[in-house]
Amino acid sequence: MQSATCLHFLTVWTVCCIALLLSIGSLAATVPSDMNSSKSASFRNAYATILYVGTPRDYEYYIAARVLLQSLAALNVDADLVLIASKDTPSHWLRNFINEGVRVVHVENIPNPYAHRSGFNKRFIFTLNKLLAWKLTEYERVVMLDADNLFLKKTDELFQCGQFCAAFIDPCIFHTGLFVLQPSLDVFNDMVKRVMEMAENRDGADQGFLAAYFPDLLDMPMFHPPNNGSRLEGKFRLPFGYQMDASYYYLRLKWRVPCGPNSIVTFPGASWLKPWYWWSWPVLPLGLSWHDLRASTIGYEEEIPTLIIQTTFYITLMLCVIVSMWRHRHEDDTPLCKFWVPKSLWAEYGFYIQGFIEKLLTPLCIVGSFILPMTMVPITSHPLVGWTLSMFGALVLLSATVHVLRLPFTATFTPWLLSLGCLVVMASPYYRNGLIRALAIVGYTAFASPFLWWTVTQVTKSKTVRVEKEPSRSQSLIMKIC
């Protein structure tokens, strides 16, 4: 009887333990657990940014976060450099941060209940992790940063600001690409509670949530750091110079913000024109400044092997094209692809095969000669390297296309020359302002359009003539047989 009672007790106790563990696991899935860090705090204040995975652009933001934090290290800021990283971030990425002196704080992602809204941008799925900065209570002040900030000078005076400070790029809504906060567990818990209650949030991300959480910031006084180094209390608006929108630069191609410190540039525009993408320059001239900063901090070691392989491939392909052109220099203008088709098949269907090649394959090969090299270049390469390799790859592939399909040389290479000219026009440093630059680009487009049309007509004409020759040859052969 006693053994049965003990067995019953052990069974109930085991079930209760399992239920308790399941409930704890369920709670951990909804509320972030305590944060673990790679090392203890060294300063009273910190610059922090977040890094999470699960989006198509994880690698780019990993590179951007490294450049951001190392640019701050180069400025010798008197603060810790902190990365708030989700626990599923690749370990070798985190090792690079640790080796570069960054304090890595491992966190669980804050679930985003707004992600199920229609039109929600999935790349913002875990931007609410910024709220975890309020848990960094070992610091007196934290400057929270997006990865697309470009620091021009040291900004440690921001640590003198109050409990919450942010700059207004939009006339009515402050920008969360940079804000100053005083860590507080009470504030953090209240924020998480509001998130789980689906509080007002116009975009489902950190921007919309924080704008609704601090709705009165527009009415707060402007931040001016005290000369005696004392710390302010309350909420403040930051001057525009702490979040200079890059789009303002393109109006005059220079900064003219006399009422601000001109300290930090931010790039809040189109996601595919962020400064770390090599093609963003010369479309947006400031992209080159970001890459110059990267070159002086973390460098391009991760892209170099791929760039070497691609360069070797293009050089080898060009040599093969040159050798093939020399071997076939005395042959007629029949496309070389004729020799890839069985003779019996070509004898019966050659006219149709050649027509398909000339009318469909030709434009695909010409367009592909430009697109393929661009897609192969590592996306975070330096713009000068990216454009050089892309244009060289296009040159090689166009040469192969001209040789294999027997296209007119001048007409086929005209788009390549026009593309090179367009890059020169956009990259020119001699424009007085953005309006003149825009007019120059429009003027060049108008200048290039007739040449592009001439290319289309010449290539089409040469293909039409060649296709029409084929039946006449067949007819003459039949007449000889008869």
C-alpha positions, 0 to 999 in steps of 0.5 A, a space after each residue: 500500500 505504501 509503495 503504491 502511494 509512493 509510486 502515485 506521489 512520484 508520478 504526480 510529482 513528475 507530471 508537475 515538474 514537466 508541466 512547470 518546465 513547459 510553462 517556463 519554456 512557453 514564457 521564455 518564448 514570449 518574454 526575452 530571458 536575461 541577457 548574457 554578455 561576452 564581458 563586463 561593462 568598462 565605462 558608465 555609458 555605451 554606444 549600442 546597435 542591434 543585430 539579428 538574423 532571419 532576413 535576406 539582408 543579414 550579411 549586409 547589416 553584419 558588415 554595416 554594424 562592424 563598420 559603425 562600431 569600429 568607426 566609433 572606436 577610431 574616434 576614441 569614444 569614452 564609452 563601451 561599444 555594445 552589440 545586442 545580438 540575437 542568440 541565433 546570430 552566427 558564432 563566427 560573426 560574433 567572434 569578429 565583434 569580440 576580437 574587435 573589442 565590442 561587448 556582445 550581449 546575447 538576447 532572445 528576440 522580442 516577438 513582434 505581434 505586428 508581423 501578421 499585419 498586411 503590408 508588414 515589411 519582414 526585414 523589420 521583424 525583430 527591430 523591436 529588439 532595440 527595446 532591450 537597450 533599456 535593460 542595460 542598467 549597468 550604464 547611465 546612458 546608452 546611445 542606440 544606433 542604426 547600422 546606417 549611421 556615418 559618424 563624422 566626429 566624436 559625439 560623447 556629449 550625447 551622454 549628457 542628455 536626459 532620459 530620452 532624446 531623439 532627432 526629428 528628420 520628419 517635421 512631426 515624427 522623430 527618427 529612431 536611427 539614433 536616440 539617447 536613453 536612460 536604461 530602466 527595467 521599469 520602462 522596459 517592462 512597460 514597453 514589453 507589456 504594451 507591445 504584447 497588448 498591440 499598442 499603437 504602432 503605425 509601421 509595426 517596427 521600432 519607429 512606430 512603437 517609440 513614436 507612439 510611446 513618446 508622443 510629446 517629444 516634439 514639444 520638448 526643449 532642444 538639447 544643448 550640452 552643459 559646458 560643465 559636463 553635467 547630465 540633464 534630466 527629462 526628454 529633449 529634441 536633438 539638433 538635426 546635426 546628429 541625424 543629417 539625412 543624406 538626401 539633404 546633401 544631394 540638394 547642394 552636394 555639401 552640408 549646410 547646417 549652421 544650427 547643428 553640430 554636423 556630427 552624424 549622417 544617416 541613410 534612411 532612404 531606399 533599402 537597396 541604396 544603402 551605402 554598403 551596396 557597391 552600386 549605390 555609388 555614384 547614384 548616391 555620392 555619399 556611398 563612397 564616404 561610407 566605403 572609405 570608412 570601411 576600408 580604414 576600419 575592417 577592410 574587405 578581406 571577406 570579399 577578396 577571394 570571390 573578387 579574385 576568382 571572378 577576375 581570373 574567370 573573366 581573364 581566362 574567358 577573354 583569352 579563350 575568345 581571342 584564341 577562338 577569334 584567331 582560329 575562325 578569322 577566315 570563316 564566313 559570318 555564319 554563327 559559330 553555334 551552327 557547329 554545336 548542332 548535329 549536321 543532319 538536324 541543321 540541314 533540315 531545321 537550320 533555317 528555323 534554328 538560326 532564326 530562333 538564335 538571331 531573333 531571341 538569343 541575341 537580345 538575351 545575350 546582350 542584356 545578360 552580358 550586363 546583368 550577369 556580371 553585376 549579380 556576381 559581384 559581392 554586394 558589399 564590395 567597394 564601389 570602384 572595385 564593383 563597377 570595374 569588375 562589372 564593366 570588365 565582365 560585361 566587356 568580356 561577355 559582349 566580346 564572346 557574344 559578338 564572336 559566337 553570334 557574329 554580331 556587328 562589333 561597333 553597334 554591339 559595344 555602343 551600349 557598353 560605351 554609353 554605360 561607361 559614359 553614364 558612370 563618368 557623368 554621375 561620378 563627376 565631382 565638379 557639379 555645384 549642386 544637385 540640380 545641375 547634376 540631375 540636369 546633366 544626367 537627364 541631358 546625357 540620357 537624351 544624348 544616349 537615346 539615339 545611339 541606343 536606338 541605332 544599336 537596336 536597328 543595326 543588330 536587328 538589320 544584320 540578323 535579318 539579312 543573315 537569316 534571309 540568306 539561308 533560304 536562298 542558299 538552300 534554294 540554290 543547292 536544290 537547283 544544282 541537285 535538280 
